[in-house]
Amino acid sequence: MSVHAPTAEAAEDAADERRAQSPAAQRILDTASELFYEHGIGATGVDTVIARSGVAKMTLYKHYGSKDELVAAYLRRRDRRWRERLTAAVEDRTGPNERIAAVLDTLDAWLEGEVEAYRGCAFVNAAAELPDPGHPGRAVIADHKRWMRSYLGDLSADLGVSDAGALAEQLFTVFEGATVAAVVDGRARAMGAARGAAEALIAAHRPADG
């Protein structure tokens, strides 16, 4: 009988579950998450995380092994929270058009700072700070964006449009653009443009007799 080794994703999930049982590990992650997002990954040293979280250096390395893994854990938790928030909002709607609207409504609330003061997409920010493709955080970033594309693909297919794949890619670009524009131009302007663009794209992809 062959025994399959756990996938990297399964191993990461198991490690995150173990850390969730440790108050010290969660305190480290909470502190690091706040600092990484507010001040940047590169500008936040391990010593700062240790001092702010009130744990020993040995405790941090016991639970996370390295700063790189702590960064990856920060991104994984943020990814899970976004997915849970988005899917709950979408599943609460009926009809394909309303579900697409739920995606933008959820993003709008996120940008507005309902969750925290918005400082740009954490994954885009992290990608700019982590140029090494071998950094464990890069895999989390890629998976997050890949999932978002796939999710928009499923929602686009439900619309009955002529090319759901193309529409999903365009909606993804609109979505990503709004997260950047909101930092520069403000949430209201960015989301107004995003909603208008999404409506125009969906209309353009509908069959002529639809």
N, C-alpha and C positions, 0 to 999 in steps of 0.2 A: 504494500500500500504506500503510495507516494504522498509526501506531505509538502504542500506548496508553501513557500516562504511568503510572509505577508507583503503586500505591496507597500511602496514608500508612503502612499497616501494613508493606508490603513495604519501603518506604524506611527505616522504623525498624529492621526486622530487618537490613537491609543495613548500616546504620550500626553496629548492635550487633556484627555480625560483624567489621566493620573494627576496632572498638575491642578486640575479643577478641584481635586479633593484636598489640596494643600492650601491653607490660608496664606502661607508665606509666598508660595508660588503665584497665587492670584494677586497678592499685593505687589509683587515684583512686576507682573504683567500689566496691572492697572497703571502703575507708576510709569513704566516704560512706554506704554501706549500713549499716555498723555504727553510725555516729553517728546517722543518721536514725532507725533503729529504737530505739536505746537512749535517745537524748536528745530525739528529735522533730525534725521537718523545720524548723520555725520557729526552734528554739533552736540549730540548727547552721548556722553561717555558712560561706561559701565559704573565708574565710581559715583557719578551723579545719580544713576538709578539706585544704587545701593544706599547712598545717603538719604535720598528722598523716601525710599520704601522702608528704611529702618531695619534692613536685614544684613547678615554677614556676607562677605564676598563668597565664602564657601557655599552658602545657601543658594545664591544665584547660580553658581556654576553646577551645583548638584542638580538643580531642576532644569537648567537650560543649556549647560555645557559651554556656550559661547555667546557673544553678543549677536553673531549672525543668526543663531537659532532663536534667540529672543526676538529679533526682528521678524523672522519668519512666523513665530507664534503670534506676534502682534498683528501681522497681516492676515493670518488664517482666522483669527477671532473676528477681525473686522469684516472679512469676507463672509463668514457664517452669519453674522448679525445682519449684513445687508441682504443676503439671500432670504433669510427668515422674514425680514421686514417686507421685502418686495413680494415674495410669493404669497404671504398672508394677505397683502393688500389686493393683489391680482385675483386670488381665489375668492375674495369677498365680492367681486363684481360678476355680473352676468352679461354675456354678449362679448364678442371679439373686440368691438370698438371700445367698449368700456374698459376692457382689460388693458388695451394699449394705453388708454387714458390713465389707468391706475399706475402704470410705470412712470409716467411723467408726474403724476400727483405725488408719488412716493419720492421721486427725485426732488421735486419742489420743496417738500417738507424737510428733506435732508439738507438741502441747500439753505433753507431758511434758518437752520440752526436749531431745529427741534431736538436733534440728538446732541449736538455740540456746536460750538462756534465754528463755522465752515471756513476752512483754509485751503480748499482745493481737494481734488481727488487724492486720497492717501496712497493709492496704488500708482498713479502717475508720478506723484511726488517721490515715492520710493524708487520707482524705476529710474528717475533722473539721478538719484543718489547711489544706486547700486549698478554700476556699469559692468561688473563681472558677471557673465552669464552663468557662472557656476555657483553664485551666491544662492543659498536656499530660499531667500525671499523672492528671487526672480521667478522661480517655479510657481510660487503662490500668486504672484502678479499675473503671470501668463494664464493660469487656471481660472482666476477671477474673470479676466476679460473673455476667455474662451467660453466660460459658462454664460456670461451675459449675452454674447453673440448667439449662442445656442438657444437661450431662453427667448430672446426676441425672434428667433427663427420659428419656434413653436407657436408663438403668438401671431406672427405674420401668416403662418400657414392657415390658421383658423379664420383669417379674414377672407380667404378664398381669392387672393390676388393672383395675378398671372405669374409672378416670379417671387415667391416668398423669400428665397435666399438673398436675392438682390435687395429686396425691401428691408430685410433684417439688417443687412450690412449698412444700408443707408441710415436706418433708424439708430443703429449703434453709433455711427459717426455723429449724428445729431445729438444723441445722448452724451457722448464724450465731449463734444464741443460745448454743450451747456455747462458741464462741470468746470470747464476752463473759463468760459465767458463770464460766469457768475462771479469769479474772483475779481475780474477786471471791471465789468460793467454792472454788476449787481444782479441779484437773483431775479427780480421782476422782469428786467429786460431780457436776460438770458432765457428764462423759461417762456416768455411770450414768443420769442423767436423760435424756440424749440417746438412749442406746440403748433405754431403755424407751419413750420417745416414738416413736421410729422404728418399733419393733415394733408398737406399738398402732396407728399410722397405717397401716402396711402391712396389718395384719389388718382394719382398718375398710374398706379399699378393695378387699379381695378379694371376688369374687362370692360370694353366699350359698351356692352349691353347691360352692365351691372349697375 
